[in-house]
Amino acid sequence: MDYTQHLLLFVIAVIANWFSALAGGGAGLIQLSILIFMGLPFSLALATHKVATVALGVGATVRHLKEKHSSIRLLALILVAGIPGVVLGAYAIIDINDRMAEVVLGCLTLSLALYSIMKSDLGLFANPIHRDPKGIVIGACGLFIIGIANGALSAGSGLFVTLWLVYWFGLSYRLAVAHTLIAVGLGWNASGALTMTWFAEVKWDWLPALLCGSFVGGYLGAHSSIVVGSLWIKRCYEIITLLVATKLLLG
């Protein structure tokens, strides 16, 4: 690749991760698709994308930690419950039909968009719920299942975490996105990246541009989510989920 192609990868990574950090997921909608379009086979593109998205988590975490609005307990729960699922999903995808997995994930993602649209006041304000032992266990089980999807396919699974935090734990979209980007963008993605690099090949020479773009996009998207508030984040979330679902279902 020449320097113009590396510059293109950087710009794509900035755009993809900016919107992902703003909506709480969906970087794979643009970034993973472009890597495949540029000639990488699915497994190679997925592994390369997984490694690059760690920088998204770093950039977003740097910005969100400045606000000091994250719950350490909730972040720990997302990490402890989700990482085993991420590793399991990354391992399992090796033997699963890619197209079948994409259709299933597409249907589930479409249901997220429709649910958020129908619930007009969902996530606009924080209303902490299910913080008792039973609620935490159920919440952890949900995060584990989502973790499997995150490890298997990097095409919007962070969107599931965002809505789960809004629906089950009563976070506003603004707070949910912050927790998703820190725990999922950094912890889950790093676990998935390590697992994928163990079992699959990575296009290492493409990574410098992708890592830089992901970091910049993650930081800018996190800043945007802090500035615009929950209503705009909710609208962006619904748009991204619809686009991700369409992409997955149409192939």
C-alpha positions, 0 to 999 in steps of 0.5 A: 500500500502507498501513503495515499491508501494509508491516509484513506484508511486513517480517514475511514477509521476516524469517521467509523469510530467517531460515529461508533463512540457517539452512538455506543457501537457500530464501528464495524459498519464502515471499517470492517466493510471497507477492509473487506471491500479493499480485498481482505477475506472476512477472517483477516478483516475481522481480526485486523478490525478487532485489533484496531478497535482497541484504540477506539476504546483508548481514545474514548476512555481518555475523554470520558475519564475526564468527566468522572461520571463512570461507575467503577462497580458497573464497569467491573461488572461489564468486564467480568461478565462480558470478557469470558463471552468475548473469548468464547465468541471469538473462538466459536466464530471459526467454525460458524457459517459467517452468513448465518451469523450475520443474518441472526445478528442483523435481525437482533440489531433491527429489533434494538432499533425498533424498540428504541424508536417505539420507546420515545422516552427510553434512556433520556434520563437516568433511573437506576434499577435492578441493583439488587443481587438478583438484578445484577446476576440477570444483568451479568448473564445478559452481558455474557451473552452479548459478549459472545456476539462481540467476540464472534462478530464486530458489527455493532455488538457494542450497540447491544451493551448500550441498550442493555445498560439503558433498559436493564440498569436504567442508565441514560444513553449518555451514561450508557455510551460512556460505560460501553466505550470504556468497558467494551471499547477497551476491555472487551475489544482487547480480549477479542483482539488477543484471542483473534490474533491467536487463532487468525492472521492479522494484516499488521502493515495496515494497523498503524493507520487504523490504530491512529484513526480509531484513537482520534475517532474514539476521542472525538466521538466521546467528546461529541456524546458528552456535548450533545446529550442523551436525546441526540445520542438516542437518535444517533443510536437508532440511525446506526442500529438501523444501518448496521441491521440493513448491512448485516441482512443485505450482506 
